[in-house]
Structures are given as structure tokens and as C-alpha cells.
Amino acid sequence: MTFELTATDTASSSARAGVITTGHGVIETPIFMPVGTVGSVKAVTQQQLKQEINAQIILGNTYHLYLRPGTEILEQAGGLHKFNGWDRPILTDSGGYQVFSLAANRKIKEEGVVFQSHIDGSRHLFTPENVIDTQRSIGGDIIMAFDECPPYPSEYIYAQKSMELTHRWLARCVQHMGETEPKYGHEQSLFPIVQGSTYKDLRKASAEFVAGMECDGNAIGGLSVGEPEEMMYELAALCCDHLPADKPRYLMGVGTPWNILENIALGIDMFDCVMPTRNGRNGMLFTTRGVINIKNKKWATDFSVLDEGLDCDTSRYYSKAYLRHLFAAGEFLALTIASIHNLAFYLHLVKEARAHILEGDYYSWKNEMIPILKQRL
């Protein structure tokens, strides 16, 4: 994997535009990555992801794919790219967050984490080594180091011990990456994850440790987990100050459209979040003019299209009244239309952000856009 930094909005912010090149294609940053947890972005086909949303990269999750369909089936298929028919880049999350948030009766040890499946209660062990092996089998272009994501809030001592464990696990991940090979003929890049909860000294120490591993890119985890937005921005900026500028920076699990624009200004390059699809399935639409609750009665006779500002067939074809009707009638098509629209909006937003970084007026554009994006229509 290579990363070329093509422009920086140095006049007023740290926003960057770059190009990541992987074995499955090019990713223009800043970028938003739709979440395809179990090998599928919910309610959206791979063809729609490519043709209407123009997603450049999607996510898969190690915890979920390990439990089903399992690595044996994925290996027989030739990896997740062949299994789900997605021929563009894939990033795989290590499953650490899911182990700590979904699994019952988990036990954290130096070796790894023993947990019970949320599906059938079966017991499993994740270690830094077998998580790397599992991600090798899944075949992601970018794979994540195994980490512990502490909850918010966390006591200082807990956050420190958790960070130190994550660092020891990272060293084992890096070593095991060097001792193993990818399975499907394309290279895989390891991204470590900065932790440290909401404590500045821990975040600085973790970012410096992660930077010292000299991996192809770096991630920031454990934010957008309940802390105030301003705290998230402050900690993300601190991490960016101590992560190398010549490597992509990935802020995990973030977030709202305005969160993304603010963090781009701090120097973040990559984002993922379930919000566009999850909120879409519940009737919340993000648009270029603000946020819509499409279930509200006020849209029942609004025959204007969902968002004429998007270059997306779905957003410019279906009316607000029709989509509200589909939700009221409990039609599955509502979930697909809303999910495609929201994802198209998120990809449009980062594409526009990139254009303004290249033009050199990102900061002023961002400040104009955020109040518009936040307003409830």
C-alpha cells in the first residue's frame, strides 16, 4: 500500500487530500467507508455501492465473519472479495470493539480475550496472532491490529493498563504479520490503533508508540463512544499531532456529517460509521440542506425528490412523499432507498471536502456547511 499526499489546506486548517493505492484499486482521501459488517452493507447491493454510491472501499468485521460464515468457507471462496463480489478495496476491523461490546462473559488476559458468541453462546479465544490469521483469511487490503477499546468514561488507571495491553498486543501483531503471508495474491497493510481513553498524556504516549511501529497507516480508536464532541475533536487533533503526516490517519466509528467535516480539518483522512445506514433504516435522512425525519406527516404530500443536490439516481428519482409512504406501509424498499441515499450523501460530502481542499478554501467552506447540515427540516 502506498499513500501520496497531494494537497494540504495549510492556510487555515490541517485538512489533507491524498491517494491510497492498494492491490484492489485507488482510494482518494478524505474518504468515508460504508460498513459491511458481515460481508454486506445492510439493504444495499454491491452493484448499488459501485454504480450509485461510488464507494471506493468498504469494511468487513473480523468478529462477525469469523463466527459466520467462518474462515474455512471464506478461504474456499478465495477470500471476501470473491465471496461477496466486491472487487475494490476492503478494510477489516480486528473485532476488538465487538468482543468488548457484544460478547457475553468475556475475560481479558495477556494471551488475548476469551468470549462467548452473541449468536449461540459458544466460547472462543481471540489473540493478536489468530486475529491476524483470520484477517489474512478474510483477505482485507487493510487490516487492523487487535486492541482493547475502553468504555467511556474510564478511570485513569484502567485506561492506562488497557493502553499498555493494546501496545503489547500490537507488538505481537506486527511480529506475526512479518512471519505470515497474504493468501490471495495481494498485499495486506496493518494499521495499529491509538487508544488512551480521554486522557491527553495517554493519547500522546499511545500515538507516539503507534507511530514508532512504522506501519503503512494508523488509526485512532476509542472516540465517539459517548464523550462530548469538543473532547473528541481535541483528542483527535492531539493524536494527529503525533502521528506521521506521510501515512493515512483513520478515525474509527465517526460519525455525523459535521463530525466528519470537523475531523477532516484536523488532519483525518479515513472514516467509517454505521450511522448513514442505521439511521436511514429508521427514517432519518441526511441531505445537502439538513436532516429529515421522513416519517413525519409533513412529508406526506411533499412530492419533491429526496435531494436534487446529489448525483445519485435514487436521491433524484424518489419523492419524499413516496419514501414516507413506504416507511408507513412497512415496505422493505424503504430501507434500501434510505440507505442508498444516506451513503450517497456521505460519499458526496467527502468528495466535496476533497475538492475544496484542492481549491484551498476548505476551512471557510466547512464553516458554511456545518450549520446547514445540522438544521432539522
KOLPAMI-135815 format. One line per field, with one value per residue (C-alpha): residue number from 1; residue in one letter; x, y, z. Coordinates in steps of 0.25 Angstrom, whole numbers. Each point is the difference from the previous one (the first is absolute). Layout:
BEGIN
num: c(NUM / ...)
residuo: c(A / ...)
x: c(X / ...)
y: c(Y / ...)
z: c(Z / ...)
END
This chain:
BEGIN
num: c(1 / 2 / 3 / 4 / 5 / 6 / 7 / 8 / 9 / 10 / 11 / 12 / 13 / 14 / 15 / 16 / 17 / 18 / 19 / 20 / 21 / 22 / 23 / 24 / 25 / 26 / 27 / 28 / 29 / 30 / 31 / 32 / 33 / 34 / 35 / 36 / 37 / 38 / 39 / 40 / 41 / 42 / 43 / 44 / 45 / 46 / 47 / 48 / 49 / 50 / 51 / 52 / 53 / 54 / 55 / 56 / 57 / 58 / 59 / 60 / 61 / 62 / 63 / 64 / 65 / 66 / 67 / 68 / 69 / 70 / 71 / 72 / 73 / 74 / 75 / 76 / 77 / 78 / 79 / 80 / 81 / 82 / 83 / 84 / 85 / 86 / 87 / 88 / 89 / 90 / 91 / 92 / 93 / 94 / 95 / 96 / 97 / 98 / 99 / 100 / 101 / 102 / 103 / 104 / 105 / 106 / 107 / 108 / 109 / 110 / 111 / 112 / 113 / 114 / 115 / 116 / 117 / 118 / 119 / 120 / 121 / 122 / 123 / 124 / 125 / 126 / 127 / 128 / 129 / 130 / 131 / 132 / 133 / 134 / 135 / 136 / 137 / 138 / 139 / 140 / 141 / 142 / 143 / 144 / 145 / 146 / 147 / 148 / 149 / 150 / 151 / 152 / 153 / 154 / 155 / 156 / 157 / 158 / 159 / 160 / 161 / 162 / 163 / 164 / 165 / 166 / 167 / 168 / 169 / 170 / 171 / 172 / 173 / 174 / 175 / 176 / 177 / 178 / 179 / 180 / 181 / 182 / 183 / 184 / 185 / 186 / 187 / 188 / 189 / 190 / 191 / 192 / 193 / 194 / 195 / 196 / 197 / 198 / 199 / 200 / 201 / 202 / 203 / 204 / 205 / 206 / 207 / 208 / 209 / 210 / 211 / 212 / 213 / 214 / 215 / 216 / 217 / 218 / 219 / 220 / 221 / 222 / 223 / 224 / 225 / 226 / 227 / 228 / 229 / 230 / 231 / 232 / 233 / 234 / 235 / 236 / 237 / 238 / 239 / 240 / 241 / 242 / 243 / 244 / 245 / 246 / 247 / 248 / 249 / 250 / 251 / 252 / 253 / 254 / 255 / 256 / 257 / 258 / 259 / 260 / 261 / 262 / 263 / 264 / 265 / 266 / 267 / 268 / 269 / 270 / 271 / 272 / 273 / 274 / 275 / 276 / 277 / 278 / 279 / 280 / 281 / 282 / 283 / 284 / 285 / 286 / 287 / 288 / 289 / 290 / 291 / 292 / 293 / 294 / 295 / 296 / 297 / 298 / 299 / 300 / 301 / 302 / 303 / 304 / 305 / 306 / 307 / 308 / 309 / 310 / 311 / 312 / 313 / 314 / 315 / 316 / 317 / 318 / 319 / 320 / 321 / 322 / 323 / 324 / 325 / 326 / 327 / 328 / 329 / 330 / 331 / 332 / 333 / 334 / 335 / 336 / 337 / 338 / 339 / 340 / 341 / 342 / 343 / 344 / 345 / 346 / 347 / 348 / 349 / 350 / 351 / 352 / 353 / 354 / 355 / 356 / 357 / 358 / 359 / 360 / 361 / 362 / 363 / 364 / 365 / 366 / 367 / 368 / 369 / 370 / 371 / 372 / 373 / 374 / 375 / 376 / 377)
residuo: c(M / T / F / E / L / T / A / T / D / T / A / S / S / S / A / R / A / G / V / I / T / T / G / H / G / V / I / E / T / P / I / F / M / P / V / G / T / V / G / S / V / K / A / V / T / Q / Q / Q / L / K / Q / E / I / N / A / Q / I / I / L / G / N / T / Y / H / L / Y / L / R / P / G / T / E / I / L / E / Q / A / G / G / L / H / K / F / N / G / W / D / R / P / I / L / T / D / S / G / G / Y / Q / V / F / S / L / A / A / N / R / K / I / K / E / E / G / V / V / F / Q / S / H / I / D / G / S / R / H / L / F / T / P / E / N / V / I / D / T / Q / R / S / I / G / G / D / I / I / M / A / F / D / E / C / P / P / Y / P / S / E / Y / I / Y / A / Q / K / S / M / E / L / T / H / R / W / L / A / R / C / V / Q / H / M / G / E / T / E / P / K / Y / G / H / E / Q / S / L / F / P / I / V / Q / G / S / T / Y / K / D / L / R / K / A / S / A / E / F / V / A / G / M / E / C / D / G / N / A / I / G / G / L / S / V / G / E / P / E / E / M / M / Y / E / L / A / A / L / C / C / D / H / L / P / A / D / K / P / R / Y / L / M / G / V / G / T / P / W / N / I / L / E / N / I / A / L / G / I / D / M / F / D / C / V / M / P / T / R / N / G / R / N / G / M / L / F / T / T / R / G / V / I / N / I / K / N / K / K / W / A / T / D / F / S / V / L / D / E / G / L / D / C / D / T / S / R / Y / Y / S / K / A / Y / L / R / H / L / F / A / A / G / E / F / L / A / L / T / I / A / S / I / H / N / L / A / F / Y / L / H / L / V / K / E / A / R / A / H / I / L / E / G / D / Y / Y / S / W / K / N / E / M / I / P / I / L / K / Q / R / L)
x: c(0 / 5 / -5 / 2 / -3 / -5 / -5 / -1 / -9 / 11 / -5 / -11 / 0 / 7 / -10 / 7 / -3 / 8 / 0 / 1 / 4 / -4 / 0 / -15 / 1 / 2 / -7 / -1 / 0 / -6 / -10 / -12 / 0 / -14 / -1 / -2 / 1 / -4 / 5 / -12 / -4 / -14 / -11 / 9 / 6 / 15 / -5 / -7 / 12 / 8 / -9 / -9 / 8 / 14 / 6 / 15 / 2 / -9 / 2 / -1 / 1 / 8 / -8 / -13 / 7 / 7 / -13 / -7 / 3 / 13 / 14 / -1 / -11 / 7 / 13 / -8 / -6 / 13 / -2 / -11 / 3 / -4 / -11 / -8 / 4 / 6 / 13 / 4 / 8 / -5 / 4 / -2 / -2 / 7 / -13 / 6 / -11 / -11 / 7 / -2 / -13 / -8 / 6 / -5 / 9 / 13 / 13 / 12 / 13 / 14 / -1 / -13 / -15 / -9 / -14 / -14 / -6 / -12 / -7 / 1 / 8 / 12 / 13 / 12 / 14 / 5 / 15 / 8 / 6 / -13 / -7 / 11 / -2 / -15 / 2 / 10 / -11 / -11 / 10 / -2 / 9 / 2 / -1 / -1 / 9 / -8 / -2 / -9 / -10 / -2 / -14 / -3 / 1 / 12 / 9 / 14 / 7 / -10 / 3 / 15 / 0 / -9 / 9 / 13 / -7 / -4 / 14 / 5 / -10 / 4 / 15 / -5 / -9 / 12 / 9 / -11 / -2 / 14 / 0 / -12 / -4 / -13 / -8 / -6 / 11 / -2 / 8 / -7 / 4 / -1 / -6 / 3 / -10 / 2 / -7 / 1 / -15 / -2 / 14 / 9 / 13 / -5 / -4 / 13 / 8 / -8 / 1 / 15 / 1 / -9 / 8 / 13 / -6 / 2 / -12 / -7 / -11 / -5 / -14 / -6 / -10 / -8 / -6 / -15 / -3 / -8 / 9 / -3 / 2 / 10 / 8 / 0 / 6 / 10 / 5 / 0 / 8 / 10 / 2 / 2 / 11 / 8 / -4 / 9 / -5 / 4 / -9 / -15 / -8 / -13 / -10 / -8 / -15 / -2 / -11 / -10 / 3 / 4 / 9 / 7 / 2 / 6 / 9 / 5 / 4 / 9 / 7 / -8 / -1 / -9 / -13 / -11 / -13 / -13 / -8 / -4 / -6 / -5 / -6 / -5 / -7 / -7 / -5 / 11 / 5 / 13 / -1 / 8 / -11 / -1 / -6 / -13 / -9 / -7 / -11 / -5 / -14 / 5 / 6 / -12 / -3 / 14 / 2 / 14 / 11 / 9 / 12 / 2 / 14 / 5 / 5 / -8 / -11 / -7 / 0 / -4 / -11 / -9 / -8 / -1 / -15 / 3 / 11 / -9 / -11 / 10 / 4 / -14 / -4 / 12 / 6 / 14 / 3 / -1 / 13 / 7 / -3 / 3 / 13 / 5 / -4 / 8 / 12 / 0 / -1 / 12 / 8 / -4 / 4 / 14 / 2 / -4 / 9 / 12 / -4 / 1 / 13 / 6 / -6 / 6 / -13 / -4 / -1 / -9 / -9 / -1 / -4 / -11 / -5 / -1 / -11 / -8 / 3 / -5 / -13 / -13 / -9)
y: c(0 / 14 / 14 / 12 / 14 / 9 / 12 / 6 / 12 / 6 / 14 / -2 / -15 / -13 / -6 / -9 / -6 / -13 / -13 / -14 / -11 / -14 / -14 / 2 / 15 / 14 / 8 / 15 / 6 / 5 / -12 / -6 / -15 / -7 / -10 / -14 / -8 / -14 / 2 / 8 / 15 / -2 / 2 / 4 / -9 / 1 / 5 / 11 / 3 / 2 / 6 / 9 / 3 / -1 / -6 / -2 / -9 / -8 / -6 / -15 / -4 / -11 / -4 / -1 / -7 / -9 / -5 / -1 / -5 / -3 / 0 / -14 / 5 / 13 / -7 / -10 / 12 / 7 / 11 / 10 / 7 / -12 / -4 / 12 / 5 / 13 / 3 / 13 / 2 / -6 / 4 / -11 / 5 / -10 / -3 / 6 / 10 / -11 / -9 / 11 / 5 / -13 / -12 / -5 / -5 / 5 / -2 / 9 / -7 / 3 / -11 / 6 / 0 / -12 / 4 / -7 / 2 / 9 / -10 / -13 / 2 / -8 / 3 / 6 / 6 / 12 / 2 / 11 / -12 / -7 / 13 / 3 / -14 / 2 / 13 / -7 / -10 / 11 / 7 / 14 / 10 / 8 / -8 / 5 / -3 / -7 / 10 / 2 / 12 / 5 / 5 / 15 / 4 / -8 / 2 / 5 / -13 / -9 / 9 / -1 / -15 / -2 / 8 / -7 / -13 / 5 / 4 / -14 / -6 / 9 / -4 / -15 / 4 / 7 / -12 / -10 / 8 / -1 / -15 / -3 / 2 / 5 / -11 / 5 / 7 / 14 / 8 / 3 / 12 / 0 / 13 / 1 / 7 / 11 / -1 / 7 / 4 / 15 / 2 / 9 / -5 / -15 / 4 / 7 / -12 / -10 / 9 / 0 / -15 / -3 / 10 / -8 / -13 / 7 / -7 / 4 / 8 / 3 / 0 / 7 / -8 / 2 / 13 / 4 / -10 / 10 / 11 / 14 / 4 / 11 / -10 / -9 / 11 / 4 / -15 / -2 / 12 / -4 / -14 / 6 / 9 / -13 / -9 / 1 / 9 / -9 / -11 / 0 / 2 / -7 / 4 / -12 / 0 / 15 / 5 / 11 / 9 / 11 / -9 / -4 / 14 / 5 / -12 / 2 / 14 / -7 / -9 / -13 / -7 / -12 / -2 / -11 / 0 / -8 / 13 / 2 / -14 / -2 / 14 / -2 / -13 / 8 / 11 / 11 / 6 / 8 / 10 / 12 / 9 / -6 / -12 / -6 / -10 / -5 / -7 / 14 / 3 / 13 / -8 / -8 / 10 / 5 / -6 / 7 / -10 / -5 / 9 / 7 / 4 / -14 / -7 / -13 / -6 / -5 / 14 / 7 / -10 / -3 / 11 / 3 / -4 / -13 / -4 / 4 / -9 / -12 / 2 / 1 / -12 / -8 / -3 / -5 / 9 / 12 / -6 / -1 / 14 / 7 / -8 / 3 / 15 / 2 / -7 / 8 / 12 / -4 / -3 / 13 / 8 / -6 / 2 / 15 / 1 / -5 / 10 / 11 / -4 / -1 / 14 / 5 / 5 / -12 / 7 / 11 / -10 / -9 / 11 / 4 / -14 / -5 / 9 / -5 / -14 / 0 / 7 / -8 / 1)
z: c(0 / -3 / 4 / -8 / 7 / -11 / 7 / 14 / 4 / 8 / -1 / 11 / 3 / 0 / -11 / -10 / -13 / -4 / -8 / 6 / -10 / 4 / -7 / -3 / -5 / 4 / 11 / 0 / 13 / 8 / -1 / 7 / 1 / 0 / 11 / -6 / 14 / -5 / -14 / -4 / 2 / 5 / -10 / -11 / -12 / -4 / -14 / 7 / 9 / -13 / -10 / 8 / 13 / -6 / 12 / -1 / 12 / 9 / 14 / 5 / 14 / 5 / 12 / -8 / -12 / 9 / 6 / -13 / -11 / 6 / -5 / -7 / -9 / -3 / -4 / -9 / -6 / -2 / 10 / 3 / -13 / -8 / 10 / -1 / -14 / 5 / -9 / 7 / 13 / 13 / 14 / 11 / 15 / 9 / 8 / 13 / 2 / -3 / 10 / 11 / -4 / -5 / 6 / 14 / 11 / -6 / 7 / -3 / 1 / -4 / -10 / -6 / 2 / 3 / -4 / -2 / -14 / 0 / -10 / 7 / 13 / -5 / 6 / -8 / 2 / -7 / 0 / -7 / -9 / -3 / -3 / -11 / -5 / -1 / -7 / -10 / -3 / -2 / -9 / 3 / -7 / 14 / 13 / 14 / 12 / 12 / 11 / 12 / -1 / 14 / 3 / 2 / 11 / 5 / 12 / -3 / 6 / -9 / -12 / 2 / 2 / -12 / -9 / 5 / -3 / -14 / -2 / 3 / -9 / -11 / 1 / -1 / -12 / -7 / 2 / -5 / -12 / -3 / 2 / -9 / -15 / -6 / -6 / -13 / -8 / 5 / 11 / 14 / 8 / 15 / 7 / 15 / 9 / 10 / 13 / 13 / 3 / 3 / 7 / -8 / 5 / -3 / -14 / -3 / 5 / -8 / -13 / 2 / 2 / -12 / -8 / 4 / -6 / -14 / -6 / -13 / 7 / 13 / 7 / 12 / 8 / 12 / -4 / -3 / 11 / 9 / 3 / -4 / -14 / 3 / 8 / -12 / -8 / 10 / 1 / -15 / -2 / 11 / -7 / -14 / 6 / 4 / -12 / -12 / -11 / -11 / 4 / -1 / 13 / 3 / 10 / 4 / 1 / -3 / -2 / -4 / -12 / 8 / 9 / -13 / -6 / 14 / 0 / -14 / 4 / 11 / -10 / 0 / -14 / 2 / 7 / 2 / 8 / 0 / 1 / -14 / -2 / 14 / 1 / -14 / 4 / 11 / -9 / 2 / -13 / -1 / -11 / -6 / 6 / 14 / 8 / -4 / 9 / -12 / 9 / 4 / -6 / -6 / -11 / -4 / -12 / -3 / -14 / -2 / -1 / 12 / -4 / -13 / 5 / -1 / -13 / 4 / -8 / 12 / 7 / -12 / -4 / 12 / 7 / 15 / 0 / -7 / 10 / 12 / -6 / -1 / 15 / 4 / -7 / 5 / -14 / 0 / -12 / 10 / 7 / -14 / -5 / 13 / 2 / -15 / 2 / 13 / -5 / -13 / 9 / 8 / -12 / -6 / 12 / 1 / -15 / 1 / 12 / -9 / -11 / 10 / 6 / -14 / -3 / 14 / 6 / 8 / 14 / -5 / -7 / 12 / 9 / -10 / -2 / 15 / 4 / -13 / 3 / 14 / -2 / 1 / -11)
END
